[in-house]
């Protein structure tokens, strides 16, 4: 199993691809679909699933093109689906081609994709429907909920600082450590953030 990282779009969103036995899951394909597809092709992998941590344009911008090219199944939280049009652009003048969400996620859902288990943890704050995906209790894709020594902004439409702090407490209460791969910037670990992130207090 390989986890590939591409930084896509103007905001350098971390787009992750989990590759296993010629199949792939993409997390937050924010832009540059051809770049994502070419990287997977170079690994001999076909995109099967697209996981979205939240609905902001810089995390979903490549979804429509990828879905059209591959037929991949798209997963996003029900809460962000319900207000997608309101929060997608977050005030920026960016057009995102519409796409269908095949599976609307809820807190506690467990997905088995390409031989790996993904736990869905709803973590509102950055958006009402932000989620983190924990793969095999080893790797967390945290979107814009948790960064290294920082957290996602809550001053966009639908953001809520109180919810964000509660969501962090929920993550830090997990009984196991794991690598954290955030939506922007560099990776970290859950226990390091629990002990050092100033927003954990």
ABEGO torsion letter per residue (X at the ends): XBBBBBBBEAAGBBBBBBBBGGBBBBBGBABGAAAAAAAAAAAGBBBABBBBABABAAAAAAAAAAAAAAGBBBBBBAAAAAAAAAAAAGGBBBBBBBBBBABBBBBGBBBBBGGBBBBBBBBBGABAABBBBBBGGABBBAEAABBBGBBBBAABBGBBAAAAAAAAAAAAABABBBBBBBABEBBBBAAAAAAABAAAX
